[in-house]
Each structure stands twice: as C-alpha cells, then as structure tokens.
C-alpha cells in the first residue's frame, strides 16, 4: 500500500508543478486563436468596405451622368447637332 501512496504523492507533486504551465500554454493558445479570428474579421470588413466604396462610386457616376442628360427630345436633338455625345 505504501508504494501506491508514494506514486500518488509523486503524481500530485508533478501535477502541482505542471498545472501552472498547462494553464499558461492554454492562455497563450486562446490568445493566438482569438487574435487570428479578429484578423480574419478585420480582413472581411476591409473587403466589404472596399466593395461598398466601389459601388458608391459607380452609383455616383451614374447620378452625375443622369443629371447631365437632355431633358426632352428637342434638347436631345440639339445636343446631337452640336456633337455633344
């Protein structure tokens, strides 16, 4: 029985020494995984922002082109005669 108690004592001592290191390793691993996930989210947000800016730029160009259009057929014909297109 004394051999079993000695083994348990050694394991308990070893566990007390290893537990803080395991906790530290787990904390570091969780930090790295969280940082990676945040980086991926930031990348996706940047892509969405870039796409939104392109869309808004195209929409703005269409609105500007529409603002410069002829108002009626007579304006259109006059513009064609002047070579405005």
C-alpha positions, 0 to 999 in steps of 0.5 A: 500500500505504501508504494501506491501512496508514494506514486500518488504523492509523486503524481500530485507533486508533478501535477502541482508543478505542471498545472501552472504551465498547462494553464499558461500554454492554454492562455497563450493558445486562446490568445493566438486563436482569438487574435487570428479570428479578429484578423480574419474579421478585420480582413472581411470588413476591409473587403466589404468596405472596399466593395461598398466604396466601389459601388458608391462610386459607380452609383455616383457616376451614374447620378452625375451622368443622369443629371447631365442628360437632355431633358426632352427630345428637342434638347436631345436633338440639339445636343446631337447637332452640336456633337455633344455625345 
